[in-house]
């Protein structure tokens, strides 16, 4: 079927994410050996790397037009369309280093680029300790210079390279700074348009952070605030927070950031049982600050994915509700673990400090980075506007920008 093969050879289409991780080196396949029953195959690449794949996996993930829409990359078949005892009838390495396969039952024929298979290898024993982080993440402590993430707003709003670099810092460090943001009402939400959408809450499309006489939230006073993540009482939590400074004439009022992933990893090294308690038992968070609002959530302080990857740190002393999900025998120990984490949050060794001046904006990953502020004088005014947004949209924009730049680095 030559038309099928021709279609497969056009897999470089930039519109399809699955086909264009162009930043990785192309690697050709050299040899393929299927097992006697054809239910799996071992592939050998030119650089000596080898990996096994199952016939059922290969059929389900085929890239040809009968399996995936060539317009949007979405799958056209269901796993139930594939017999569970499917096996490989034929395997052949093509001259360009791709793999041609013919499957049993309906004789379906398909072609896989060696590079695509290499990028989707799953034949590895990845047993990692609980609390691991993605390779892209760079953990930091108080030695880290917040200003190293600073990029002018004029650049990130006009140059794709600068925008990508700034968004990459949010991904890798969990925060970034910019300056030169317009000083008008709601400008913080305009920055969000560069990468995604505002997440509106009952605090509004954006919220004011300035001293108030009878505040519904302690954030709206001139008191210092302990390191915290925002809104742990929402489920899901807002994954990004942006804070733009409009005025800051007050003495004090420094912004403080703490890498939550860094401190929970240190906690794990120093006291594995404390880490286990905070990640395996649920805490409760609640907020009833405004008439008609009763937000509640039940989640652990340290949330892990089922494979042990760090997913989220929720830490907010102001909105932590009574603990009711830890067995009586463990409560004392749990509170000691929580206390230990709180000491780390307050330890200057882990705190990065800086001052937001008018026109400066901070974006942070609210699932990882805790923020705090020092107290400030009531004499001068301090006025910030904040809003929430979502990280998946930011990561999607980053990947789209990276693909665009890879195709045309002059952009
Ligand atoms: Fe906050």
Boltz pocket constraint, residues with backbone or C-beta under 6 A from the ligand:
constraints:
  - pocket:
      binder: B
      contacts: [[A, 219], [A, 228], [A, 229], [A, 230], [A, 371]]
      max_distance: 6.0
